Amino acid sequence: MSETNEYKNALPNGYQLHEYRLKKVLGAGGFGITYLAFDTQLESDVAIKEFFPNDLAVREKDENIYPKSQKDEEQFNKGLERFFREAQTLVKFKHRNIVKVSAFFEFNHTGYFVMDYENGHSLAELIQEDDEDVLDTKKSNTPGFTLPEDKLLKIIKPLLSGLQSVHAAGYLHRDIKPQNIYLRNTDHSPVLIDFGSARYDSSGRSLSTNMVVSFGYSPFEQYESTESKQGPWTDIYSMGAVLYRLISGYKPEEAPKRIGASLRGTPDPMTPAVEVGKGKYSKSLLEGIDWALKVPEQERPQNISEWMDILFPDEKSGTKTIPVTPVSKATESEKSSSLLLPVAALGIVGMLGVGGYFAYPHIQPLLEGTPSVSEAERIAQQKKIDDAKKQADRIAQQKKADDAKKQADLIAKQKKADDAKKRADRIAQQKKADDAKKQADRIAQQKKIDDAKKRADRIAQQKKIDDAKKRADRIAQQKK
């Protein structure tokens, strides 16, 4: 591996992969590494994605990739199989706004697929946003770069068309963010790239044990350990978050923070798009963004077509309205408390904390439909609701603390295991070196003995010949 390459696990610049010569690393993530390469047959630049789940595998000095352990081997092989299935699917996409895959192959005990290299710049570069959250509302009171609606629509419409074709093929992208939207230099048309986190839209099937999360752009269901709640609405949330960034200048709040605020009964920390963009953007666009950014996945648009009907009402027939959760005639305080009431109030804990989800976003006020209830009973009922909310908060806080401790224990345990493995590897390596040296010494010693024996045999043989010659000479002399 190249010592000068900033990506320590990457193949070195100049490395030859079949007809492709690597030029540099374009990027790396938890699932793989993407290279800029030169196709020596077609004489053009391409991008090559390498399957390299760094939590499961390592690259050895021979450049081959191996699972870290027998335990990791099964997951690695399953991931590699899905990687090739992904490539086979992406090869079929013939959409101008989806990155095109032209070939895939196996090499170095892992997989690669070849994509068109799009010469341009990312949307993140255009709006000057990076993965370090530089425009987080908590870090800056000054909004960043925004786009007027006409330019914004030139980007979003083609992307939604492309994303629709991805969903139709049974795939989810799962990592839509400004960094993964490229704008071509030629005509500024958008391209959705980096399907390294993509998976089939199938309940419970996961490419990796890792969560796929981009803070601010990932919906809450992506923070869960299973993927059963993910669907087209997952990508819709992320695309809505991109739109929110483009109209507000601020990176959206993280989904867990928004849920935490809901649990505590405090306002959503993210200002609605209809307020942020009022007077600057069309009402339909702003309402569509807010709909996409609903935290409970069942309250979002369930497919791209449904969402586009709201975003672009002039381009559809008929009338469609955004679904809203019905509310009762209870007081504002009763509405607030009732919408936050966990199922725990009914004897079931409905809140699982970060990594879990809710079972109560649509619970109706307990007082609805009972107008004859006395004032005392209403007060008692309200107290019951408040007590249940406090209990849910305590449970959430305790679970957060427990999860943090478990995470710390896992990290410590993993570090201990890694250190032990390193020590074992060093000992094994040293033993291998010692055994090799002993073997070499034995061979050298044996060779020395064999050579000495050969020399002794030659001397004895020569002496025997000389003695025989002397005897023959004496006999001949005597005859004379």
GURO-59441 format. One record per residue (C-alpha): x, y, z; residue number from 0. Coordinates in steps of 0.05 Angstrom, whole numbers, plus 5000, padded with zeros to 4 digits. Example, Ala and Ser with C-alpha at 12.3 -4.5 7.8 and 13.67 -1.06 7.14 Angstrom:
# residues 2
     x     y     z  resi
  5246  4910  5156     0
  5273  4979  5143     1
This chain:
# residues 480
     x     y     z  resi
  5000  5000  5000     0
  5023  5070  4986     1
  5056  5107  5044     2
  5039  5174  5014     3
  4965  5160  5004     4
  4924  5197  5056     5
  4875  5139  5056     6
  4917  5086  5092     7
  4874  5027  5069     8
  4871  5048  4996     9
  4908  5017  4938    10
  4968  5059  4916    11
  4964  5109  4859    12
  4986  5076  4794    13
  4960  5007  4815    14
  4933  4967  4756    15
  4864  4936  4762    16
  4856  4897  4697    17
  4854  4952  4644    18
  4844  5007  4695    19
  4902  5046  4724    20
  4887  5081  4790    21
  4901  5155  4793    22
  4877  5176  4862    23
  4825  5165  4916    24
  4761  5204  4907    25
  4731  5185  4974    26
  4722  5130  5026    27
  4669  5108  5075    28
  4649  5050  5119    29
  4631  5005  5061    30
  4685  5019  5009    31
  4734  5064  4973    32
  4722  5102  4908    33
  4781  5115  4861    34
  4792  5158  4800    35
  4822  5112  4747    36
  4843  5113  4674    37
  4814  5062  4626    38
  4875  5044  4584    39
  4831  5011  4530    40
  4781  5067  4520    41
  4830  5121  4542    42
  4781  5156  4588    43
  4774  5170  4662    44
  4726  5127  4703    45
  4708  5120  4777    46
  4717  5053  4810    47
  4683  5031  4874    48
  4719  4978  4916    49
  4681  4936  4967    50
  4719  4946  5032    51
  4676  4943  5096    52
  4731  4967  5144    53
  4694  4941  5205    54
  4698  4870  5177    55
  4761  4867  5135    56
  4834  4887  5128    57
  4881  4896  5069    58
  4946  4856  5073    59
  5013  4874  5042    60
  4996  4833  4980    61
  4937  4883  4969    62
  4886  4828  4979    63
  4828  4840  5027    64
  4813  4789  5080    65
  4760  4784  5135    66
  4788  4802  5203    67
  4764  4737  5234    68
  4724  4674  5219    69
  4666  4708  5253    70
  4670  4766  5204    71
  4679  4721  5143    72
  4605  4703  5136    73
  4583  4776  5139    74
  4638  4797  5092    75
  4617  4745  5040    76
  4544  4764  5046    77
  4563  4837  5038    78
  4605  4821  4977    79
  4547  4782  4947    80
  4501  4842  4957    81
  4554  4888  4929    82
  4553  4850  4864    83
  4477  4847  4864    84
  4478  4923  4873    85
  4525  4929  4814    86
  4481  4884  4771    87
  4422  4928  4787    88
  4457  4994  4776    89
  4482  4969  4708    90
  4409  4967  4687    91
  4396  5040  4706    92
  4396  5083  4643    93
  4376  5148  4675    94
  4415  5211  4660    95
  4412  5234  4733    96
  4435  5169  4764    97
  4509  5151  4763    98
  4520  5099  4708    99
  4555  5032  4723   100
  4588  5001  4662   101
  4625  4940  4690   102
  4640  4900  4753   103
  4691  4846  4770   104
  4725  4808  4826   105
  4798  4820  4843   106
  4842  4822  4906   107
  4791  4776  4941   108
  4739  4831  4937   109
  4693  4866  4887   110
  4697  4927  4843   111
  4649  4963  4798   112
  4665  5016  4746   113
  4624  5079  4739   114
  4624  5139  4693   115
  4668  5193  4722   116
  4626  5256  4725   117
  4669  5319  4717   118
  4637  5371  4761   119
  4628  5391  4832   120
  4583  5370  4889   121
  4523  5409  4913   122
  4559  5413  4980   123
  4616  5451  4947   124
  4566  5499  4915   125
  4534  5515  4981   126
  4600  5509  5019   127
  4577  5455  5066   128
  4621  5398  5090   129
  4611  5337  5133   130
  4634  5374  5195   131
  4568  5410  5202   132
  4596  5480  5190   133
  4527  5509  5179   134
  4493  5476  5237   135
  4443  5525  5267   136
  4476  5513  5335   137
  4543  5536  5308   138
  4524  5596  5266   139
  4469  5648  5268   140
  4484  5669  5197   141
  4449  5629  5143   142
  4492  5600  5088   143
  4483  5598  5013   144
  4412  5589  4987   145
  4383  5578  4918   146
  4324  5615  4885   147
  4265  5571  4869   148
  4276  5568  4793   149
  4348  5543  4801   150
  4328  5496  4858   151
  4275  5463  4815   152
  4325  5451  4759   153
  4364  5409  4808   154
  4309  5374  4847   155
  4262  5354  4790   156
  4313  5311  4752   157
  4338  5281  4817   158
  4267  5260  4838   159
  4257  5229  4769   160
  4322  5190  4778   161
  4305  5170  4849   162
  4237  5146  4826   163
  4272  5097  4778   164
  4316  5072  4835   165
  4255  5059  4879   166
  4219  5025  4821   167
  4277  4976  4816   168
  4269  4959  4890   169
  4328  4999  4916   170
  4337  5054  4968   171
  4395  5102  4965   172
  4397  5116  5041   173
  4451  5169  5039   174
  4423  5229  5000   175
  4458  5293  5021   176
  4492  5351  4985   177
  4558  5313  4984   178
  4526  5258  4941   179
  4493  5304  4890   180
  4539  5324  4834   181
  4529  5380  4784   182
  4560  5370  4716   183
  4607  5424  4692   184
  4578  5421  4622   185
  4505  5438  4635   186
  4499  5439  4712   187
  4451  5380  4709   188
  4450  5339  4773   189
  4473  5267  4784   190
  4458  5225  4845   191
  4522  5187  4863   192
  4550  5141  4916   193
  4504  5082  4923   194
  4552  5050  4972   195
  4498  5051  5026   196
  4442  5028  4980   197
  4402  4966  4996   198
  4342  4928  4973   199
  4276  4954  4999   200
  4262  4891  5038   201
  4245  4889  5112   202
  4302  4869  5158   203
  4355  4858  5104   204
  4418  4896  5119   205
  4482  4908  5079   206
  4522  4916  5143   207
  4514  4917  5218   208
  4533  4991  5215   209
  4479  5044  5218   210
  4479  5087  5156   211
  4471  5158  5182   212
  4486  5228  5156   213
  4470  5276  5211   214
  4416  5325  5193   215
  4397  5287  5129   216
  4379  5218  5156   217
  4309  5204  5184   218
  4300  5173  5252   219
  4288  5103  5225   220
  4360  5100  5200   221
  4384  5105  5272   222
  4351  5039  5288   223
  4388  4973  5291   224
  4339  4941  5241   225
  4318  4968  5174   226
  4247  4943  5173   227
  4217  5013  5176   228
  4258  5039  5118   229
  4226  5050  5050   230
  4220  5104  4996   231
  4198  5152  5051   232
  4268  5145  5080   233
  4300  5175  5017   234
  4243  5226  5014   235
  4262  5252  5083   236
  4334  5260  5061   237
  4315  5295  4997   238
  4269  5340  5037   239
  4327  5356  5083   240
  4369  5376  5023   241
  4313  5422  5000   242
  4308  5452  5070   243
  4382  5467  5068   244
  4376  5501  5000   245
  4318  5546  5021   246
  4340  5562  5092   247
  4416  5564  5089   248
  4418  5519  5151   249
  4433  5446  5158   250
  4370  5411  5185   251
  4367  5389  5257   252
  4384  5316  5272   253
  4323  5271  5276   254
  4338  5245  5347   255
  4340  5317  5373   256
  4272  5331  5342   257
  4244  5268  5373   258
  4274  5286  5440   259
  4240  5354  5438   260
  4174  5320  5422   261
  4182  5274  5482   262
  4197  5332  5528   263
  4138  5371  5502   264
  4182  5427  5476   265
  4177  5458  5406   266
  4211  5425  5347   267
  4282  5454  5345   268
  4276  5459  5269   269
  4236  5518  5244   270
  4185  5495  5192   271
  4201  5510  5119   272
  4135  5549  5112   273
  4163  5599  5162   274
  4236  5600  5140   275
  4219  5609  5066   276
  4156  5651  5072   277
  4153  5704  5018   278
  4213  5675  4981   279
  4187  5608  4956   280
  4120  5581  4934   281
  4073  5555  4987   282
  4068  5486  4954   283
  4144  5477  4955   284
  4150  5497  5028   285
  4091  5453  5049   286
  4120  5395  5009   287
  4187  5403  5045   288
  4153  5403  5114   289
  4113  5341  5094   290
  4176  5303  5074   291
  4209  5322  5140   292
  4156  5292  5185   293
  4192  5251  5238   294
  4144  5191  5240   295
  4154  5155  5174   296
  4081  5139  5165   297
  4064  5214  5163   298
  4110  5227  5103   299
  4096  5217  5029   300
  4101  5143  5017   301
  4128  5149  4946   302
  4160  5201  4900   303
  4098  5209  4856   304
  4055  5227  4916   305
  4106  5278  4940   306
  4115  5310  4871   307
  4039  5322  4867   308
  4047  5369  4926   309
  4114  5399  4907   310
  4093  5415  4836   311
  4017  5421  4836   312
  4016  5456  4767   313
  4044  5393  4735   314
  3990  5344  4758   315
  3916  5334  4747   316
  3866  5335  4803   317
  3875  5361  4873   318
  3915  5330  4930   319
  3923  5355  5001   320
  3975  5338  5053   321
  3947  5290  5104   322
  3944  5318  5175   323
  3935  5283  5241   324
  3864  5298  5266   325
  3858  5336  5331   326
  3802  5341  5381   327
  3769  5401  5412   328
  3811  5395  5475   329
  3850  5454  5500   330
  3919  5470  5472   331
  3952  5442  5534   332
  3910  5379  5528   333
  3929  5373  5454   334
  4002  5380  5470   335
  4001  5329  5526   336
  3957  5279  5489   337
  4000  5278  5427   338
  4060  5263  5471   339
  4025  5211  5512   340
  4066  5146  5507   341
  4033  5079  5507   342
  4065  5071  5575   343
  4004  5108  5601   344
  3963  5048  5579   345
  4011  4998  5609   346
  4058  4991  5549   347
  4125  5025  5541   348
  4123  5054  5471   349
  4188  5093  5470   350
  4253  5054  5458   351
  4300  5113  5455   352
  4353  5124  5402   353
  4357  5059  5364   354
  4283  5045  5375   355
  4220  5081  5354   356
  4151  5105  5376   357
  4085  5071  5378   358
  4047  5134  5395   359
  4051  5191  5346   360
  3976  5189  5331   361
  3946  5176  5400   362
  3883  5218  5408   363
  3868  5257  5471   364
  3840  5213  5525   365
  3784  5263  5538   366
  3758  5262  5466   367
  3686  5241  5460   368
  3670  5248  5535   369
  3639  5317  5543   370
  3602  5297  5606   371
  3665  5285  5647   372
  3666  5328  5710   373
  3719  5381  5722   374
  3751  5338  5778   375
  3755  5279  5731   376
  3787  5322  5677   377
  3839  5346  5727   378
  3853  5275  5749   379
  3858  5252  5677   380
  3906  5309  5660   381
  3949  5291  5720   382
  3951  5219  5696   383
  3975  5243  5628   384
  4028  5288  5659   385
  4052  5232  5704   386
  4057  5184  5645   387
  4097  5235  5607   388
  4145  5245  5665   389
  4153  5169  5670   390
  4168  5165  5595   391
  4220  5220  5603   392
  4253  5182  5660   393
  4253  5118  5620   394
  4282  5153  5560   395
  4336  5186  5602   396
  4354  5120  5636   397
  4356  5084  5570   398
  4401  5137  5541   399
  4449  5129  5600   400
  4446  5053  5594   401
  4459  5056  5519   402
  4518  5103  5530   403
  4547  5055  5581   404
  4537  4995  5536   405
  4570  5033  5479   406
  4629  5051  5523   407
  4634  4978  5546   408
  4632  4953  5475   409
  4686  5002  5453   410
  4730  4982  5512   411
  4717  4908  5499   412
  4732  4916  5425   413
  4796  4954  5441   414
  4818  4900  5489   415
  4803  4847  5436   416
  4840  4887  5383   417
  4901  4896  5429   418
  4901  4822  5445   419
  4897  4805  5371   420
  4954  4853  5356   421
  4997  4821  5410   422
  4979  4751  5386   423
  4995  4772  5314   424
  5063  4800  5337   425
  5078  4736  5376   426
  5057  4693  5317   427
  5097  4735  5269   428
  5158  4731  5314   429
  5150  4656  5322   430
  5144  4649  5247   431
  5208  4689  5238   432
  5244  4648  5292   433
  5221  4582  5262   434
  5243  4606  5193   435
  5311  4625  5221   436
  5319  4557  5256   437
  5299  4522  5192   438
  5350  4563  5153   439
  5404  4548  5206   440
  5389  4473  5202   441
  5392  4474  5127   442
  5458  4512  5128   443
  5487  4465  5181   444
  5465  4404  5141   445
  5495  4434  5078   446
  5560  4447  5114   447
  5561  4374  5138   448
  5544  4348  5069   449
  5598  4390  5036   450
  5650  4367  5087   451
  5631  4294  5075   452
  5636  4304  4999   453
  5705  4335  5007   454
  5727  4277  5052   455
  5700  4226  5002   456
  5737  4261  4946   457
  5802  4260  4986   458
  5794  4187  5004   459
  5778  4169  4933   460
  5838  4208  4908   461
  5884  4175  4960   462
  5858  4106  4939   463
  5874  4122  4866   464
  5944  4148  4885   465
  5959  4086  4927   466
  5937  4040  4871   467
  5981  4079  4822   468
  6041  4074  4869   469
  6032  3998  4876   470
  6027  3991  4801   471
  6091  4032  4793   472
  6128  3988  4843   473
  6106  3924  4809   474
  6128  3951  4741   475
  6195  3972  4770   476
  6207  3903  4799   477
  6193  3869  4733   478
  6247  3910  4700   479
